[in-house]
Amino acid sequence: MLHLSREGCEWILKRILLVALLVLSAVAGFGHAYAMPLFTDTSKQAVFLSPLEDWMPTWNLEDYVSPLEQAGYHVDVLLGENVTVSFLKTGLANYDLIILRTDSFPHEGFSFFCSGEPVKSDSRKTFENEISSREVFVGICVGFSLIFLLHYYPPGALRHGLVYVLASHSTELATGFLSGGVAVFVGYDDDHSLYWGMMDAFSQRLIRNLSNGYSTKEAVLQLYQYLNLGHGATADWPTIHYYGDGTYKI
């Protein structure tokens, strides 16, 4: 039989204890890594804004969100009255990609784009200063203008990302977003309606193209090809435009 001294036994026990500690440490480290959140503070940030959700609900909202999440974005969704004028003054600076689904109305040569701010009897008093500077106007909704963007987002205030505004005459906002620092703006220069889901389906195709790795220019061209193949070159669809860096990828 093999006989061990007291010192030999202690040496073996110490070795066993050391191996056990190493195994536990490795397991704990693996568990910690596995438990990390899907999106960290360094992930890309996107926001989907639909201030007119109560009037014109988004068709298949998930088809906006899922492709962006698969492309590595954390997506915030703000609907209806959550899209306040206060948020629009500062909140846009927190995102790499902005989707604004709204509508516009004209007033004295300007287009005003609807926020979700409820129209109240005292709304004109509340926004008296902004109305006088033509940043805001209270009509069918509480709308903001290009001047609003230029005021609250001076050069460098916005992230170098992409802004897509699904609204009639939204290209009027391009200058404000681009001067604020975004890389590329996508929008429309004519009238359309958010009803029936047609423009949502159109927009979701654009988002899928971008999420699949196409540049902005390529994504828009792919969209035109899709429309021409499915509906013909003479189909009555709003004209989509991009301004800025057409090579930008999300």
LINWOTA-V697089 format. One record per helix or strand. SS is the DSSP state (H for helix, E for strand). FROM is the first residue (numbers start at 1). LEN is the number of residues. If there is no record, write none. Layout:
BEGIN
SS | FROM | LEN
SS | FROM | LEN
END
This chain:
BEGIN
H | 6 | 29
E | 44 | 7
H | 62 | 9
E | 73 | 7
H | 80 | 3
H | 85 | 10
E | 97 | 5
E | 104 | 4
E | 110 | 5
H | 123 | 4
H | 128 | 5
E | 136 | 3
E | 142 | 3
H | 146 | 7
E | 162 | 5
H | 170 | 11
E | 184 | 5
H | 195 | 17
H | 216 | 16
E | 240 | 5
END
